[in-house]
Amino acid sequence: MSFRVLASLIIFCLFSLVTINSYALLYQEENKTEKPKAPEQQEATKTADESSDASKVITKKRPEIFAPINSLLQQEQDLTHYLTAEKITPMLAGAQDFITIINENTASNQKGVMILLPDWGMSAKSSNALNYLQKVLPSQGWTTIAIQPPGIPLGYPSRALKRSIQLEEDDKTLLAHKERLTELMTAVMEKAKDYPGIFVVVSKGSHAILLANLYSTGKLQSPSAMVMLSGYMNTAEQSLSFAKVLATSEFPVLDIYLSREQQLATSAAKIRKAQAVKEMKVYYRQTELHNNQIGYYPEKALLRSINGWLKSIGW
């Protein structure tokens, strides 16, 4: 027998052994069966699994959910965080403190002080109109005092079923808010006396209406002039009532509203105009500014309207 034949035979035998062993192992795996547990063992295993699951549920803690932070407090924290300490001036009104942002005059002449009051629920820096005035007025001779306003009164407007009860509850709510507003504005006006010149109030939304009412009824010392931006109240009855009081007032009023405005502000502006004409209020001017975005004031047009009107009444 030659060497090649012997080598081939040996390789064939080795390959056959490997193949047989592989088939044997595969057969053992397929026919392997787990010996069934006794009923006592099955019950013990089930009890152990249930105990493990229960312990997992107990040890898993429910995430703690905190109540939302007060919106006014959050706005004040944002102002103190993002603005420098030199810009922010804390003040006290009654027993409560509030924040003001003072930008002093940078021009050679001092015209006076412009007090800027946003609508309730807004921040002292959130209104594009008032924020723009804070930037440009100091270079024109004005010191600006922007106020962080009180929040929206709780429970306003009333959701009572009867109309008479709604009006009664709204009057009580607004009365309390006007008292707070009186304390706040009194403190700001005392601060304004530290600067020479006249003082002008620029206010927006519902705060513009309430503030004008406080000046008209003598609850607050009237300013040299007042600028109202998109003033409105939530009901037609309140808008008419405040418009009648404003029409009989003596301090000058510039009433500005937008061509693209929410319906309440547009209708309230028409009511004020009609009452001012009826009572022949001398120092009253209503101006409509054309804008592209609802509620957004064209900044340069706003500034021209205010400066032009102040010059027309002698300031």
RAJODA-V580134 format. One line per field, one symbol per residue. ss: DSSP state (2 for helix, 1 for strand, 0 for the rest). phi: phi as a letter, one per 30 degrees, with the letter a starting at -180 (. if undefined). psi: psi as a letter, one per 30 degrees, with the letter a starting at -180 (. if undefined). Layout:
BEGIN
ss: ???
phi: ???
psi: ???
END
This chain:
BEGIN
ss: 002222222222222222222222222222000000002222222222222222222220000000000022222222222200000111111001111111100000000111111000000000022222222222220111111000000000000000222222222222222222222222222222000001111111222222222222000000001111100000022222222222200001111111000022222222222222222000011111100000000022222222222222000
phi: .dddddddddddddddddddddddddddddcdbdddddedddddddddddddddddddddddddccdddedddddddddddccddddcbdbbbicccbcbcccdeccdccdlbccccdddiccdcddddddddddcdedcjcccbccdddddedicddcddddddeddddddddddddddddddddddddddddcdjdbcccbbiddddddddddddidbddddabccchdabdbddddddddddddcdcddbcccbcdcbddddddddddddddddddhddcbbcbccdbcceicddddddddddddddddcjc
psi: kleeeeeeeeeeeeeeeeeeeeeeeeeeeegkkkkklleeeeeeeeeeeeeeeeeeeefjkkkkklkkkkeeeeeeeeefefllffekjklkjbgkllkljkjlkglfkjeakjkjjllkfllfgfkeeeeeeeefeefggkkkjkkjlllkkkgklkglekeeeeeeeeeeeeeeeeeeeeeeeeeeeeefffklalkkkjlkbeeeeeeeeeeeggflkklelkkkjhkllfleeeeeeeeeeefglfkkkjjkllejlleeeeeeeeeeeeeeeefhkeikkkkkkklfkkfkkjeeeeeeeeeeeeefgg.
END
